[in-house]
Amino acid sequence: MTAAYRLKGIGWFGSCVAVVLGFYLVSLQVAAERKKLDDVNGRIAAAQRDIRALETEFDTRANLVQLEKWNGDTLALTAPVAGQFVGDEAQLASLDVTRGPAEGAIQTAALLVPRNPRLSSSNRKPWPPPPRLPPRPSPTRPPPSSASPRLICPSPRSSRPCRSMS
């Protein structure tokens, strides 16, 4: 009889261990699936970034004629020439950026700002000035009336009456 009780306890212990191991294995499987899902989400995000970059490049190439026109008309950008590069760090450190460009130096796009962008062409009329709006009246509050007293009431469940504060 005592042997049967011992075997019964060992049986319960073994079944509990099997259930705990089963839960642990399910938890490991869920973690593995989540890891795979995170990897797939990362690849989707990378593909979306690549698609966005390709769409930008396609749009830029589709507007290449317009960009060339702007470059010829307004920007006047050119490819860099050998005179724009320095040989080593000492020459770079010796450059004085506080003085203006030397005579005959190549100008960059930052230096080609038009004087009056509204009058970029001689046959165009200047933009009309913005319309003037009437001034807004300043908000005024009526002065507090000293004739009406302020009432302070306790909570609605209270049996005390309201009292005035002056």
C-alpha positions as a Markdown table, in Angstrom:
| # | Residue | x | y | z |
|---|---|---|---|---|
| 1 | Met | 0.0 | 0.0 | 0.0 |
| 2 | Thr | 2.8 | 2.4 | 0.8 |
| 3 | Ala | 4.5 | 1.6 | -2.4 |
| 4 | Ala | 1.3 | 2.6 | -4.3 |
| 5 | Tyr | 1.2 | 6.0 | -2.4 |
| 6 | Arg | 4.9 | 6.6 | -3.3 |
| 7 | Leu | 4.3 | 5.8 | -7.0 |
| 8 | Lys | 1.2 | 8.0 | -7.0 |
| 9 | Gly | 3.3 | 11.0 | -5.7 |
| 10 | Ile | 6.0 | 10.3 | -8.2 |
| 11 | Gly | 3.4 | 10.1 | -11.0 |
| 12 | Trp | 1.9 | 13.5 | -10.0 |
| 13 | Phe | 5.4 | 15.0 | -9.9 |
| 14 | Gly | 6.3 | 13.6 | -13.3 |
| 15 | Ser | 3.0 | 14.9 | -14.8 |
| 16 | Cys | 3.6 | 18.4 | -13.3 |
| 17 | Val | 7.2 | 18.4 | -14.8 |
| 18 | Ala | 5.8 | 17.4 | -18.2 |
| 19 | Val | 3.2 | 20.2 | -18.1 |
| 20 | Val | 5.8 | 22.8 | -17.1 |
| 21 | Leu | 8.2 | 21.6 | -19.8 |
| 22 | Gly | 5.3 | 21.8 | -22.3 |
| 23 | Phe | 4.6 | 25.4 | -21.3 |
| 24 | Tyr | 8.3 | 26.3 | -21.6 |
| 25 | Leu | 8.5 | 24.8 | -25.0 |
| 26 | Val | 5.4 | 26.7 | -26.2 |
| 27 | Ser | 7.0 | 29.9 | -24.8 |
| 28 | Leu | 10.2 | 29.2 | -26.7 |
| 29 | Gln | 8.3 | 28.6 | -29.9 |
| 30 | Val | 6.4 | 31.9 | -29.5 |
| 31 | Ala | 9.7 | 33.7 | -28.9 |
| 32 | Ala | 11.1 | 32.2 | -32.1 |
| 33 | Glu | 8.1 | 33.2 | -34.1 |
| 34 | Arg | 8.3 | 36.8 | -32.7 |
| 35 | Lys | 11.9 | 36.9 | -33.7 |
| 36 | Lys | 11.1 | 35.8 | -37.3 |
| 37 | Leu | 8.3 | 38.4 | -37.4 |
| 38 | Asp | 10.7 | 41.2 | -36.3 |
| 39 | Asp | 13.1 | 40.1 | -39.0 |
| 40 | Val | 10.3 | 40.3 | -41.6 |
| 41 | Asn | 9.2 | 43.7 | -40.3 |
| 42 | Gly | 12.8 | 44.9 | -40.6 |
| 43 | Arg | 13.1 | 43.7 | -44.2 |
| 44 | Ile | 9.7 | 45.3 | -45.0 |
| 45 | Ala | 11.0 | 48.6 | -43.6 |
| 46 | Ala | 14.2 | 48.4 | -45.5 |
| 47 | Ala | 12.3 | 47.6 | -48.7 |
| 48 | Gln | 10.0 | 50.6 | -48.1 |
| 49 | Arg | 13.1 | 52.9 | -47.7 |
| 50 | Asp | 14.6 | 51.5 | -50.9 |
| 51 | Ile | 11.3 | 52.1 | -52.7 |
| 52 | Arg | 11.2 | 55.6 | -51.5 |
| 53 | Ala | 14.8 | 56.3 | -52.6 |
| 54 | Leu | 14.0 | 54.8 | -56.0 |
| 55 | Glu | 10.9 | 56.8 | -56.4 |
| 56 | Thr | 12.9 | 60.0 | -55.6 |
| 57 | Glu | 15.5 | 59.1 | -58.1 |
| 58 | Phe | 12.9 | 58.4 | -60.8 |
| 59 | Asp | 11.2 | 61.7 | -60.1 |
| 60 | Thr | 14.5 | 63.5 | -60.3 |
| 61 | Arg | 15.4 | 61.8 | -63.6 |
| 62 | Ala | 12.0 | 62.6 | -65.0 |
| 63 | Asn | 12.5 | 66.3 | -64.1 |
| 64 | Leu | 16.1 | 66.3 | -65.5 |
| 65 | Val | 15.1 | 68.7 | -68.3 |
| 66 | Gln | 13.6 | 71.1 | -65.8 |
| 67 | Leu | 16.7 | 70.9 | -63.6 |
| 68 | Glu | 19.0 | 71.5 | -66.5 |
| 69 | Lys | 16.9 | 74.6 | -67.4 |
| 70 | Trp | 17.1 | 75.9 | -63.9 |
| 71 | Asn | 20.9 | 75.3 | -63.9 |
| 72 | Gly | 21.3 | 77.2 | -67.1 |
| 73 | Asp | 19.0 | 80.1 | -66.1 |
| 74 | Thr | 19.4 | 80.6 | -62.4 |
| 75 | Leu | 21.9 | 78.4 | -60.6 |
| 76 | Ala | 24.8 | 78.3 | -63.1 |
| 77 | Leu | 26.4 | 75.3 | -61.3 |
| 78 | Thr | 29.5 | 73.9 | -62.9 |
| 79 | Ala | 31.7 | 70.8 | -62.2 |
| 80 | Pro | 34.6 | 71.5 | -59.8 |
| 81 | Val | 38.0 | 72.2 | -61.4 |
| 82 | Ala | 41.5 | 71.3 | -60.1 |
| 83 | Gly | 42.1 | 74.8 | -58.7 |
| 84 | Gln | 39.3 | 74.3 | -56.2 |
| 85 | Phe | 41.1 | 71.5 | -54.4 |
| 86 | Val | 44.0 | 71.8 | -51.9 |
| 87 | Gly | 46.9 | 69.5 | -51.7 |
| 88 | Asp | 47.1 | 68.8 | -47.9 |
| 89 | Glu | 45.9 | 69.8 | -44.5 |
| 90 | Ala | 48.4 | 72.6 | -44.2 |
| 91 | Gln | 47.0 | 74.4 | -47.3 |
| 92 | Leu | 43.5 | 73.8 | -46.0 |
| 93 | Ala | 44.4 | 75.4 | -42.7 |
| 94 | Ser | 46.0 | 78.4 | -44.3 |
| 95 | Leu | 42.9 | 79.3 | -46.3 |
| 96 | Asp | 41.4 | 82.6 | -45.1 |
| 97 | Val | 37.6 | 82.3 | -45.3 |
| 98 | Thr | 37.1 | 85.8 | -43.9 |
| 99 | Arg | 38.2 | 87.6 | -47.0 |
| 100 | Gly | 36.1 | 87.5 | -50.1 |
| 101 | Pro | 36.7 | 85.4 | -53.2 |
| 102 | Ala | 39.8 | 86.2 | -55.3 |
| 103 | Glu | 39.3 | 87.9 | -58.7 |
| 104 | Gly | 38.4 | 85.4 | -61.3 |
| 105 | Ala | 37.5 | 82.8 | -58.7 |
| 106 | Ile | 34.6 | 80.4 | -59.4 |
| 107 | Gln | 31.5 | 81.4 | -57.6 |
| 108 | Thr | 29.4 | 78.9 | -55.8 |
| 109 | Ala | 25.6 | 78.7 | -55.8 |
| 110 | Ala | 25.5 | 80.3 | -52.4 |
| 111 | Leu | 27.0 | 83.5 | -53.8 |
| 112 | Leu | 24.5 | 83.7 | -56.7 |
| 113 | Val | 21.5 | 85.0 | -54.8 |
| 114 | Pro | 19.5 | 87.5 | -57.0 |
| 115 | Arg | 19.1 | 91.0 | -55.7 |
| 116 | Asn | 15.4 | 91.2 | -56.0 |
| 117 | Pro | 13.7 | 87.9 | -56.7 |
| 118 | Arg | 10.4 | 89.6 | -57.5 |
| 119 | Leu | 12.0 | 91.4 | -60.4 |
| 120 | Ser | 14.0 | 88.5 | -62.0 |
| 121 | Ser | 12.9 | 89.4 | -65.5 |
| 122 | Ser | 12.6 | 92.9 | -67.0 |
| 123 | Asn | 9.2 | 92.2 | -68.6 |
| 124 | Arg | 7.6 | 91.1 | -65.3 |
| 125 | Lys | 5.8 | 93.4 | -63.1 |
| 126 | Pro | 6.6 | 93.4 | -59.3 |
| 127 | Trp | 4.2 | 91.6 | -57.1 |
| 128 | Pro | 1.5 | 93.7 | -55.5 |
| 129 | Pro | 2.0 | 94.4 | -51.8 |
| 130 | Pro | -0.1 | 92.3 | -49.5 |
| 131 | Pro | -3.5 | 93.7 | -48.6 |
| 132 | Arg | -3.7 | 95.7 | -45.4 |
| 133 | Leu | -6.1 | 94.3 | -42.9 |
| 134 | Pro | -8.0 | 96.5 | -40.5 |
| 135 | Pro | -6.6 | 96.5 | -37.0 |
| 136 | Arg | -8.2 | 94.1 | -34.6 |
| 137 | Pro | -9.9 | 95.5 | -31.6 |
| 138 | Ser | -8.2 | 94.5 | -28.4 |
| 139 | Pro | -10.3 | 92.2 | -26.3 |
| 140 | Thr | -11.6 | 94.0 | -23.2 |
| 141 | Arg | -13.1 | 92.4 | -20.2 |
| 142 | Pro | -15.9 | 94.1 | -18.3 |
| 143 | Pro | -14.7 | 95.3 | -14.9 |
| 144 | Pro | -15.9 | 93.0 | -12.1 |
| 145 | Ser | -19.0 | 94.2 | -10.5 |
| 146 | Ser | -18.6 | 95.0 | -6.9 |
| 147 | Ala | -22.3 | 95.1 | -6.3 |
| 148 | Ser | -22.9 | 91.4 | -6.7 |
| 149 | Pro | -21.5 | 89.3 | -3.9 |
| 150 | Arg | -19.8 | 86.0 | -4.6 |
| 151 | Leu | -21.4 | 83.0 | -3.0 |
| 152 | Ile | -19.5 | 80.0 | -1.7 |
| 153 | Cys | -21.6 | 76.9 | -1.4 |
| 154 | Pro | -20.5 | 73.7 | 0.2 |
| 155 | Ser | -21.0 | 70.4 | -1.6 |
| 156 | Pro | -24.6 | 69.6 | -2.6 |
| 157 | Arg | -24.8 | 66.8 | 0.0 |
| 158 | Ser | -24.0 | 69.2 | 2.8 |
| 159 | Ser | -26.8 | 70.7 | 4.9 |
| 160 | Arg | -24.8 | 74.0 | 5.5 |
| 161 | Pro | -26.2 | 77.1 | 3.7 |
| 162 | Cys | -24.3 | 79.1 | 1.2 |
| 163 | Arg | -22.3 | 82.1 | 2.5 |
| 164 | Ser | -21.3 | 85.3 | 0.7 |
| 165 | Met | -17.6 | 86.4 | 0.1 |
| 166 | Ser | -17.0 | 90.1 | -0.3 |
